[in-house]
Amino acid sequence: MVHETVVLEGHLIDSDIMRRVFDRVVEGGGAFEVQEFRVGRTNEEASYARIDIRAEDPDALDAIVESLRYIGAVSESGPGSCAFAPAEADGILPDEFYATANFDTWVRVEGTWLAAADQRMDCALVLRDGIPCCVKQGKVKKGEPVALRGAGIRVRPPERSRDYSVFGFMANDVTAEVNKTIAVAGAAREMKRVREAGERIVVVAGPAVVHSGGDVHLARLVREGWVDVILTGNAFAVHDLEKSILKTSLGVCQMSGRAVEGGSRHHLFAINAVNRVGGIRPAVEQGVLTSGVMYEAVRKGVPFVLAGSIRDDGPLADTITDIVAAQGAYIEALEGAGVCLMLASALHSIAVGNLLPARVRTVCVDMTESVPVKLSNRGTMQAIGLVTDVGFFLEALAAEF
């Protein structure tokens, strides 16, 4: 058998790192021996582990060690410097490229550890102006130096807080059987914390926010300065505008809850009325819109991005129908995010999750477990999932401020 010794440091027990290390070794057909393990005795003191990894052949060992690098392991023999190879063409990477996780990442370049910029998952690490940057594959240019798998790359998985926090006791759990009031209060405390730290609060909203009546409370949060950016699609904005103009959402009266005769055309009427004056901002300025989330966003100067999809009606003049351009606008809007609230939207929640570093506190609210579970399965493991009505969540959240 061949072997290699790796070391790990951090809150290895609290963050479930040790179990994941053992699972990956066994699943890869290898074996392990813990040669040294020191447990941190305080909240600040890190744990340390030195583990000998064995496998039947070098290829199997390389595959195991490579998988362990994604959760923070480094070779005891020394990190070495990262190897780079030029991109073969625009958007074409060398076969041995390193694919990023959403964990904070460092790259060793000429003997110096450099933090990767624009951290997000499923990117290449490209050296630009001497700095390793996370770059979407389609944005890599021919000849740019692309980091290769192997030595010289180090990641730090997010550590579960040892302080009592909703993001500690609920991390990676998705269940309807949780005290929602405690969870909402914890999310509000985190919003206050990141606001004091100068970070941004991002809301990803789906149409159910309007259908459930949660738009009233979300509009209040926007008006009172607790939302810094709104990321959504054409549908949420259309239903919000329809409610402002016609007091219906998908043709259902939001005062009585009854379907309105001919109400199926109402969302198209709203799109028509707003597009006629040139978009959402002119509609606010000219009095076409007098209430709602989008109205409050314009009045407060809160930026929003509407990303289009193949099912959109209209679409609104503000909707970005070029998907690559919409992704770029989302990335730009997420700069400086500290908290992200994902509200009853599977499509846009998972898209935003793929663009966020793991250090961003994320809350996913949906009526079914499938959405937060899918979000976690696709790599946004830092998100806590609340299975509840989004209208209740927003009402309870607004009451915390």
C-alpha positions in Angstrom: 0.0 0.0 0.0 1.0 3.6 -0.5 0.4 6.3 2.1 0.5 10.0 2.8 0.1 12.0 6.0 -2.2 14.9 6.1 -2.9 17.5 8.9 -6.0 19.5 9.7 -6.6 22.4 12.1 -9.7 24.2 13.3 -12.9 23.3 15.2 -12.7 19.8 13.8 -15.3 18.2 16.0 -17.9 21.0 16.2 -17.8 21.5 12.4 -18.1 17.7 11.7 -14.8 17.7 9.8 -13.4 14.6 11.4 -16.4 12.4 10.5 -16.3 13.7 6.9 -12.6 12.9 6.6 -13.1 9.3 7.8 -16.1 8.9 5.5 -14.2 10.1 2.4 -11.2 7.9 3.1 -13.4 4.8 3.5 -15.6 5.6 0.5 -12.4 6.0 -1.6 -11.3 2.5 -0.7 -8.5 3.6 1.6 -7.7 3.3 5.3 -6.6 5.7 7.9 -4.7 5.9 11.2 -5.0 8.9 13.5 -1.4 9.5 14.6 -2.0 12.6 16.6 -5.2 14.5 17.8 -5.2 17.5 20.1 -8.6 18.9 21.0 -9.0 22.7 21.5 -10.0 23.4 25.1 -11.5 26.9 24.5 -13.7 28.6 21.9 -10.7 30.2 20.4 -8.2 27.3 20.6 -8.2 25.1 17.4 -8.0 21.4 17.3 -5.2 19.6 15.5 -5.2 16.2 13.7 -2.4 14.3 11.9 -3.7 11.4 9.9 -1.9 8.7 7.9 -3.9 7.8 4.7 -3.3 4.5 3.0 -4.5 3.1 -0.3 -3.8 0.2 -2.7 -2.2 2.3 -5.4 -1.0 5.9 -6.1 -4.1 6.9 -8.1 -6.5 5.9 -5.4 -4.4 7.7 -2.8 -4.3 10.9 -4.9 -8.1 10.8 -5.3 -8.6 10.5 -1.6 -6.1 13.2 -0.7 -7.6 15.5 -3.3 -11.1 15.1 -1.8 -9.7 15.8 1.7 -8.2 19.1 0.4 -11.7 20.4 -0.2 -12.4 20.2 3.6 -9.1 21.7 4.7 -6.5 19.0 4.8 -2.9 19.7 3.8 0.0 17.4 3.3 2.4 17.1 6.2 5.3 17.1 3.8 4.7 20.7 3.0 2.2 22.6 1.0 4.5 23.4 -2.0 3.4 26.0 -4.5 0.4 25.8 -6.7 0.9 24.7 -10.3 -0.7 26.7 -13.1 -1.4 26.0 -16.8 -2.7 28.3 -19.5 -6.4 28.2 -20.5 -6.5 26.5 -24.0 -9.0 28.9 -25.4 -11.7 31.3 -24.1 -13.8 29.2 -21.7 -11.7 26.1 -22.1 -9.7 25.0 -19.1 -6.7 22.6 -18.8 -8.0 19.1 -17.9 -6.4 19.1 -14.4 -8.0 22.4 -13.3 -9.0 22.9 -9.7 -12.7 23.5 -9.1 -13.5 25.7 -6.2 -15.8 25.1 -3.3 -17.6 27.9 -1.5 -15.2 27.7 1.4 -12.6 30.4 1.9 -9.6 29.4 -0.1 -5.8 30.3 -0.2 -3.4 29.6 -3.0 0.4 29.4 -2.5 2.1 31.4 -5.2 5.9 31.7 -5.2 6.0 30.7 -1.6 3.3 33.1 -0.4 -0.2 32.2 0.6 -2.7 34.5 -1.1 -6.5 34.6 -0.4 -8.7 33.8 -3.3 -10.8 36.8 -4.4 -14.6 36.6 -5.2 -15.0 33.2 -3.4 -17.8 31.0 -4.8 -18.3 27.4 -5.8 -17.8 25.8 -9.2 -15.2 28.2 -10.5 -11.6 28.0 -11.8 -8.8 29.8 -9.9 -7.2 32.2 -12.3 -4.2 34.3 -11.6 -5.0 37.9 -12.5 -2.6 40.7 -11.6 -0.9 38.3 -9.2 -4.1 37.5 -7.3 -5.9 34.1 -7.5 -9.5 34.9 -8.5 -12.6 32.6 -8.6 -13.8 32.9 -12.2 -16.7 31.2 -13.9 -15.5 28.9 -16.6 -17.1 30.9 -19.4 -15.3 34.0 -18.3 -11.8 32.5 -18.4 -9.7 33.9 -21.3 -7.3 32.0 -23.5 -3.8 31.9 -22.0 -4.8 32.9 -18.5 -2.9 30.9 -15.8 -5.4 28.4 -14.3 -4.7 26.7 -11.0 -4.3 22.9 -11.2 -5.3 20.3 -8.7 -2.7 19.2 -6.1 -0.5 21.0 -3.7 -0.6 24.7 -2.9 -4.3 25.1 -2.4 -5.8 25.3 1.1 -9.4 25.7 2.1 -11.1 26.6 5.5 -14.6 25.1 5.9 -17.0 27.3 8.0 -16.8 26.5 11.7 -20.0 26.0 13.6 -20.4 28.7 16.2 -19.7 27.7 19.7 -21.9 30.5 20.9 -25.6 29.8 21.2 -27.0 30.8 17.9 -29.7 29.7 15.4 -26.8 29.2 13.0 -25.2 26.8 15.5 -28.0 24.6 16.7 -29.8 24.5 13.4 -26.9 24.1 11.0 -27.6 21.6 8.2 -31.0 20.7 9.8 -34.2 20.9 7.8 -37.3 20.2 9.7 -40.8 21.5 10.3 -40.5 20.5 14.0 -38.6 23.5 15.3 -39.6 26.5 17.4 -40.1 29.0 14.6 -40.1 32.0 17.0 -36.7 31.2 18.3 -35.3 30.7 14.8 -36.8 34.0 13.5 -35.4 35.9 16.5 -32.0 34.4 15.8 -32.2 35.4 12.2 -33.1 39.0 13.3 -30.1 39.1 15.6 -27.8 38.1 12.8 -29.2 40.8 10.6 -28.5 43.4 13.3 -25.0 42.0 13.7 -24.1 42.2 10.1 -25.6 45.7 9.8 -23.3 46.8 12.6 -20.4 45.2 10.8 -21.1 47.1 7.6 -22.2 44.1 5.6 -25.3 43.8 3.4 -28.6 42.0 3.8 -29.8 40.2 0.7 -33.3 39.0 0.0 -34.1 36.4 -2.6 -37.9 36.4 -3.1 -40.4 34.2 -4.8 -44.0 35.0 -5.9 -45.4 33.2 -2.9 -44.2 36.1 -0.8 -47.0 38.1 -2.5 -49.6 35.3 -2.5 -49.1 34.7 1.2 -49.4 38.3 2.2 -45.8 38.4 3.3 -45.2 41.3 0.9 -46.6 43.8 3.4 -44.0 42.9 5.9 -41.2 42.6 3.4 -42.1 46.1 2.1 -41.9 47.4 5.7 -38.4 45.9 6.1 -37.3 47.5 2.9 -38.8 50.9 3.9 -37.1 50.7 7.4 -33.7 49.9 5.9 -33.3 46.2 6.7 -32.9 45.1 3.1 -29.9 46.2 1.0 -30.5 44.3 -2.3 -33.4 42.2 -3.8 -32.6 39.3 -6.1 -35.6 37.7 -7.8 -37.3 37.0 -11.1 -39.9 38.4 -13.4 -42.8 36.6 -11.6 -42.3 38.1 -8.1 -42.1 41.6 -9.4 -45.1 41.1 -11.7 -47.3 39.9 -8.8 -46.1 42.7 -6.6 -47.0 45.2 -9.3 -50.3 43.6 -10.0 -51.2 43.9 -6.3 -50.2 47.6 -6.3 -52.2 48.5 -9.4 -55.3 46.1 -9.2 -55.2 44.7 -5.6 -55.0 41.2 -7.0 -52.3 38.5 -7.2 -52.7 36.0 -10.1 -56.3 37.3 -10.4 -57.1 36.6 -6.7 -58.3 39.6 -4.7 -55.9 40.3 -1.9 -58.6 41.9 0.2 -61.2 39.1 0.1 -59.3 36.1 -1.1 -61.8 35.5 -3.9 -60.9 34.9 -7.5 -61.9 37.9 -9.7 -63.8 37.4 -12.9 -61.4 37.8 -15.8 -58.5 38.1 -13.3 -56.3 35.9 -15.3 -55.4 38.9 -17.5 -54.5 41.1 -14.5 -50.8 40.2 -14.4 -50.5 41.0 -18.1 -52.3 44.3 -17.5 -49.8 45.1 -14.8 -46.9 44.3 -17.1 -48.4 46.4 -19.8 -49.0 49.4 -17.5 -45.5 49.4 -16.2 -43.8 48.8 -19.5 -45.8 51.6 -21.1 -44.0 54.1 -18.9 -40.6 52.5 -19.4 -40.2 50.3 -16.3 -40.6 50.0 -12.5 -38.7 53.2 -11.6 -40.7 55.5 -14.0 -43.9 53.8 -12.8 -43.1 54.8 -9.2 -42.1 58.3 -10.3 -45.3 58.8 -12.4 -47.7 57.4 -9.7 -48.5 54.2 -11.6 -47.2 52.3 -8.5 -48.1 53.5 -5.1 -47.4 50.5 -2.8 -45.6 47.2 -2.6 -42.1 45.8 -2.3 -40.8 47.2 -5.6 -42.3 50.6 -4.8 -40.5 50.7 -1.5 -37.3 49.5 -3.1 -37.4 52.4 -5.6 -38.3 54.9 -2.9 -35.5 53.7 -0.6 -32.9 53.3 -3.4 -32.5 49.6 -2.8 -31.1 47.9 -5.9 -32.9 44.9 -7.4 -32.1 42.4 -10.1 -34.8 40.6 -12.0 -33.4 37.5 -13.7 -35.5 36.1 -16.6 -36.6 32.5 -17.3 -38.2 30.7 -20.2 -41.6 30.8 -18.6 -41.8 34.6 -18.1 -44.8 36.5 -19.3 -44.1 39.9 -20.7 -41.4 40.2 -19.5 -41.1 43.4 -17.6 -38.7 46.0 -19.2 -36.5 45.6 -16.1 -36.1 41.9 -16.4 -32.7 40.7 -17.7 -33.4 38.1 -20.3 -29.8 37.2 -21.1 -29.1 34.6 -18.5 -25.3 35.1 -18.5 -25.8 38.8 -18.0 -28.3 38.1 -15.2 -25.8 35.9 -13.5 -23.2 38.6 -13.7 -25.7 41.2 -12.2 -26.4 38.8 -9.4 -22.7 38.4 -8.7 -22.2 42.1 -8.6 -25.2 42.7 -6.3 -24.0 40.1 -3.8 -20.7 41.9 -3.1 -20.4 42.5 0.6 -23.3 40.2 1.6 -23.4 39.1 5.2 -26.9 37.6 5.5 -29.1 36.2 2.7 -32.8 35.5 3.2 -34.1 33.0 0.6 -37.9 33.3 0.7 -40.1 30.8 -1.1 -38.1 30.5 -4.3 -36.4 27.3 -5.4 -35.0 28.5 -8.7 -33.4 31.8 -7.6 -32.4 30.5 -4.1 -30.3 27.7 -5.5 -28.9 30.0 -8.1 -27.8 32.5 -5.4 -26.5 29.7 -3.2 -24.1 28.8 -6.0 -22.8 32.4 -6.0 -22.3 32.8 -2.2 -19.2 32.1 -0.1 -20.0 29.7 2.8 -19.3 32.4 5.3 -22.5 34.3 4.4 -25.3 33.4 6.9 -28.2 32.0 4.9 -31.8 31.3 5.8 -34.0 29.4 3.4 -37.8 29.5 4.1 -40.2 27.4 2.2 -43.4 25.4 2.8 -41.8 22.1 1.7 -38.6 20.5 2.9 -37.4 19.9 -0.7 -36.2 23.4 -1.4 -33.8 23.8 1.6 -32.7 20.1 1.1 -31.9 20.7 -2.6 -30.0 23.9 -1.6 -27.9 21.9 0.8 -27.4 19.1 -1.6 -26.0 21.5 -4.2 -23.3 22.8 -1.8 -24.9 25.6 0.2 -24.5 23.6 3.4 -24.3 26.7 5.6 -27.9 27.4 5.1 -30.5 26.7 7.7 -33.9 25.6 6.5 -37.2 26.7 7.9 -40.2 24.8 6.7 -43.0 27.2 7.3 -45.3 29.7 5.6 -43.3 32.6 4.3 -46.0 35.1 5.2 -45.7 34.0 8.9 -41.9 34.2 8.7 -41.9 37.7 7.4 -44.5 38.9 9.8 -42.6 37.5 12.8 -39.3 38.8 11.4 -40.6 42.4 10.9 -41.9 42.3 14.5 -38.3 41.8 15.7 -37.3 45.3 14.5 
